[in-house]
Amino acid sequence: MPDEMPACLLYLLSVGKEKELALRVHGEAPSENEIASWMRNGTVAHLRVSREGEHETFTLVVNFKHVVVARLAPYSETRMSSF
């Protein structure tokens, strides 16, 4: 679904990294509890995402075992802030 708007923004900070990864998540947005569970259990999740300025989506496989901070934000064309 190339023209589908992202459901949310998901910001991830991984072990050993200084900058977070900002993901535009498509489809059903994960809940805060779901993300916390993934981090606690070291889940490997498949997320449908897109890059800023592009409409095509792709699957990104994320190992939440290495995520130390995560936050969700509503999607906005102008909102790509960092921690």
Residue frames as a rotation matrix with the C-alpha (Angstrom) as fourth column:
MET 1
0.574 0.819 0.000 0.00
0.819 -0.574 0.000 0.00
0.000 0.000 -1.000 0.00
PRO 2
-0.338 -0.891 0.304 2.31
0.885 -0.411 -0.218 2.74
0.319 0.195 0.927 -1.20
ASP 3
-0.365 0.223 0.904 -0.01
0.021 -0.969 0.247 5.70
0.931 0.109 0.349 -0.42
GLU 4
0.573 0.567 -0.592 -0.95
0.570 0.243 0.785 4.60
0.589 -0.787 -0.184 3.10
MET 5
0.363 -0.409 0.837 0.01
-0.565 -0.811 -0.152 7.14
0.741 -0.418 -0.525 5.76
PRO 6
-0.631 -0.622 -0.464 2.24
0.054 0.561 -0.826 5.90
0.774 -0.546 -0.321 8.58
ALA 7
0.404 0.777 -0.483 0.41
0.524 0.236 0.818 4.86
0.750 -0.583 -0.312 11.74
CYS 8
0.974 -0.160 -0.162 3.04
0.064 -0.492 0.868 6.37
-0.219 -0.856 -0.468 14.03
LEU 9
0.321 -0.947 0.005 6.68
-0.538 -0.187 -0.822 7.23
0.780 0.261 -0.569 14.50
LEU 10
0.972 -0.132 -0.193 8.78
0.232 0.648 0.725 4.81
0.030 -0.750 0.661 16.51
TYR 11
0.442 -0.862 0.249 12.10
-0.703 -0.505 -0.501 6.03
0.557 0.046 -0.829 17.89
LEU 12
0.948 -0.182 -0.261 14.61
0.279 0.871 0.403 3.37
0.154 -0.455 0.877 18.95
LEU 13
0.380 -0.892 0.244 17.94
-0.887 -0.426 -0.176 3.80
0.261 -0.149 -0.954 20.72
SER 14
0.836 -0.117 -0.536 20.15
0.074 0.992 -0.101 0.72
0.543 0.045 0.838 20.63
VAL 15
0.775 -0.615 -0.142 23.02
0.313 0.179 0.933 -0.36
-0.548 -0.768 0.332 22.86
GLY 16
-0.130 -0.984 0.126 26.24
0.716 -0.005 0.698 1.45
-0.686 0.181 0.705 21.94
LYS 17
-0.163 0.130 0.978 24.56
0.874 -0.441 0.205 4.02
0.458 0.888 -0.042 19.67
GLU 18
-0.819 -0.165 -0.550 24.46
0.432 -0.809 -0.400 7.76
-0.379 -0.565 0.733 20.27
LYS 19
-0.703 0.607 -0.370 21.60
-0.705 -0.666 0.246 8.52
-0.097 0.434 0.896 17.88
GLU 20
-0.229 0.722 0.653 18.18
-0.123 0.644 -0.755 6.93
-0.966 -0.253 -0.059 17.73
LEU 21
-0.963 0.091 0.255 16.61
0.270 0.306 0.913 5.36
0.006 0.948 -0.319 14.70
ALA 22
-0.442 0.855 -0.269 13.35
-0.523 -0.490 -0.698 7.06
-0.729 -0.168 0.664 13.66
LEU 23
-0.932 0.176 0.316 10.93
0.337 0.739 0.583 4.66
-0.131 0.651 -0.748 11.96
ARG 24
-0.463 0.856 -0.232 7.69
-0.881 -0.473 0.011 5.55
-0.100 0.210 0.973 10.17
VAL 25
-0.879 0.145 0.455 5.55
0.030 0.968 -0.251 2.51
-0.476 -0.206 -0.855 11.05
HIS 26
-0.514 0.729 -0.452 2.74
-0.784 -0.185 0.592 1.48
0.348 0.659 0.667 8.71
GLY 27
-0.258 0.524 -0.811 -0.20
0.210 0.850 0.483 -0.80
0.943 -0.046 -0.329 9.48
GLU 28
0.795 0.575 -0.192 -1.25
0.269 -0.051 0.962 -1.31
0.544 -0.816 -0.195 13.08
ALA 29
0.089 -0.761 0.642 0.91
-0.580 -0.564 -0.588 0.68
0.809 -0.320 -0.492 15.49
PRO 30
-0.223 -0.210 -0.952 2.45
0.580 0.756 -0.303 -1.30
0.784 -0.619 -0.046 18.35
SER 31
0.834 0.508 0.217 1.36
0.091 -0.514 0.853 -0.26
0.545 -0.691 -0.475 21.84
GLU 32
0.160 -0.774 0.613 3.75
-0.849 -0.424 -0.314 0.93
0.503 -0.471 -0.725 24.55
ASN 33
0.395 0.050 0.917 3.06
-0.712 0.648 0.272 -2.29
-0.581 -0.760 0.291 26.46
GLU 34
0.981 -0.028 0.192 3.81
0.143 0.774 -0.617 -4.37
-0.132 0.632 0.763 23.39
ILE 35
0.512 -0.845 0.154 7.14
-0.229 -0.307 -0.924 -2.60
0.828 0.437 -0.351 22.83
ALA 36
0.112 -0.448 0.887 8.05
-0.990 -0.125 0.062 -2.96
0.083 -0.885 -0.458 26.52
SER 37
0.701 0.208 0.682 7.30
-0.330 0.942 0.053 -6.68
-0.632 -0.262 0.729 26.29
TRP 38
0.916 -0.401 0.011 9.44
0.162 0.344 -0.925 -7.01
0.367 0.849 0.380 23.15
MET 39
0.225 -0.869 0.440 12.34
-0.628 -0.475 -0.617 -5.27
0.745 -0.138 -0.652 24.93
ARG 40
0.220 -0.065 0.973 11.93
-0.933 0.279 0.230 -7.36
-0.286 -0.958 0.001 28.11
ASN 41
0.680 0.176 0.712 11.76
-0.107 0.984 -0.142 -10.65
-0.725 0.021 0.688 26.14
GLY 42
-0.409 -0.889 -0.206 14.36
-0.321 -0.071 0.944 -9.78
-0.854 0.453 -0.257 23.48
THR 43
0.402 0.702 0.588 11.78
0.367 0.465 -0.806 -10.27
-0.839 0.540 -0.071 20.72
VAL 44
-0.870 -0.494 0.003 12.71
0.163 -0.281 0.946 -10.05
-0.466 0.823 0.325 17.06
ALA 45
0.122 0.982 -0.144 9.85
0.292 -0.174 -0.940 -8.14
-0.949 0.073 -0.308 15.41
HIS 46
-0.608 -0.164 0.777 8.99
0.792 -0.065 0.607 -7.55
-0.049 0.984 0.169 11.76
LEU 47
-0.034 0.551 -0.834 7.82
0.314 -0.786 -0.532 -3.96
-0.949 -0.280 -0.146 11.20
ARG 48
0.153 0.141 0.978 6.47
0.983 -0.118 -0.137 -2.45
0.096 0.983 -0.157 7.99
VAL 49
0.165 -0.254 -0.953 8.18
0.437 -0.847 0.302 0.94
-0.884 -0.466 -0.028 7.66
SER 50
0.676 -0.076 0.733 9.03
0.682 -0.312 -0.661 3.66
0.279 0.947 -0.159 5.16
ARG 51
-0.425 -0.864 -0.269 11.79
0.895 -0.446 0.020 6.22
-0.137 -0.233 0.963 4.86
GLU 52
0.089 0.400 -0.912 11.17
0.279 -0.889 -0.363 9.94
-0.956 -0.223 -0.191 5.18
GLY 53
-0.197 -0.095 -0.976 10.24
-0.706 -0.677 0.208 11.38
-0.680 0.730 0.066 1.79
GLU 54
-0.891 -0.084 -0.447 9.45
-0.387 0.656 0.648 7.97
0.239 0.750 -0.616 0.25
HIS 55
0.010 0.989 0.150 6.07
-0.999 0.004 0.046 6.30
0.045 -0.150 0.988 -0.17
GLU 56
0.227 0.031 -0.973 7.19
-0.333 0.942 -0.048 2.70
0.915 0.335 0.224 -0.62
THR 57
0.565 -0.003 0.825 7.18
-0.816 0.145 0.559 0.49
-0.121 -0.989 0.080 2.46
PHE 58
-0.021 -0.580 -0.814 9.49
-0.375 0.760 -0.532 -2.37
0.927 0.294 -0.233 3.35
THR 59
0.911 0.300 -0.283 9.86
0.099 0.508 0.856 -4.85
0.401 -0.807 0.433 6.19
LEU 60
-0.063 -0.909 0.412 12.51
-0.633 -0.283 -0.721 -4.12
0.772 -0.306 -0.557 8.80
VAL 61
0.545 0.143 -0.826 13.46
0.413 0.812 0.413 -6.86
0.730 -0.566 0.383 11.25
VAL 62
0.104 -0.434 0.895 14.32
-0.639 -0.719 -0.274 -5.38
0.762 -0.544 -0.352 14.66
ASN 63
-0.087 -0.222 -0.971 15.98
0.598 0.768 -0.229 -7.27
0.797 -0.600 0.066 17.52
PHE 64
0.555 0.430 0.712 14.47
-0.222 -0.749 0.625 -5.57
0.801 -0.505 -0.320 20.57
LYS 65
0.684 -0.425 -0.594 17.03
0.723 0.506 0.471 -7.31
0.100 -0.751 0.653 22.81
HIS 66
-0.356 -0.933 0.054 19.43
0.932 -0.359 -0.053 -4.50
0.068 0.032 0.997 21.85
VAL 67
-0.023 0.432 0.902 16.96
0.248 -0.871 0.424 -1.61
0.969 0.233 -0.087 22.27
VAL 68
-0.681 -0.295 -0.670 17.51
0.710 -0.039 -0.704 0.40
0.182 -0.955 0.235 25.47
VAL 69
-0.578 0.551 -0.602 15.03
-0.026 -0.750 -0.661 3.24
-0.816 -0.366 0.448 24.84
ALA 70
-0.735 0.437 0.519 11.90
0.633 0.168 0.756 3.34
0.243 0.884 -0.400 22.70
ARG 71
-0.550 0.649 -0.525 9.14
0.052 -0.601 -0.798 5.88
-0.833 -0.467 0.296 22.31
LEU 72
-0.289 0.595 0.749 6.06
0.956 0.225 0.190 6.24
-0.055 0.771 -0.634 20.15
ALA 73
-0.657 0.172 -0.734 4.81
-0.035 -0.980 -0.198 9.50
-0.753 -0.105 0.649 18.68
PRO 74
0.500 0.849 0.170 1.89
0.259 0.041 -0.965 10.38
-0.827 0.526 -0.199 16.45
TYR 75
-0.256 -0.579 0.774 2.87
0.925 0.086 0.370 10.64
-0.281 0.811 0.513 12.80
SER 76
0.706 0.372 -0.603 3.24
0.128 -0.904 -0.407 14.11
-0.696 0.210 -0.686 11.31
GLU 77
0.773 -0.398 0.494 4.92
0.549 0.029 -0.836 15.18
0.318 0.917 0.241 8.07
THR 78
0.438 -0.589 0.679 6.94
-0.281 -0.807 -0.519 17.75
0.854 0.036 -0.519 10.02
ARG 79
0.652 -0.122 0.749 7.78
-0.755 -0.007 0.656 15.76
-0.075 -0.992 -0.097 13.15
MET 80
0.692 -0.526 -0.494 11.08
0.265 0.822 -0.504 13.90
0.671 0.218 0.708 13.14
SER 81
0.509 -0.482 0.713 12.63
-0.777 -0.614 0.140 15.06
0.370 -0.626 -0.687 16.43
SER 82
0.003 -0.582 -0.813 15.21
0.106 0.809 -0.579 13.12
0.994 -0.084 0.065 18.38
PHE 83
0.545 0.148 -0.825 15.86
0.780 0.270 0.564 12.31
0.306 -0.951 0.032 22.05
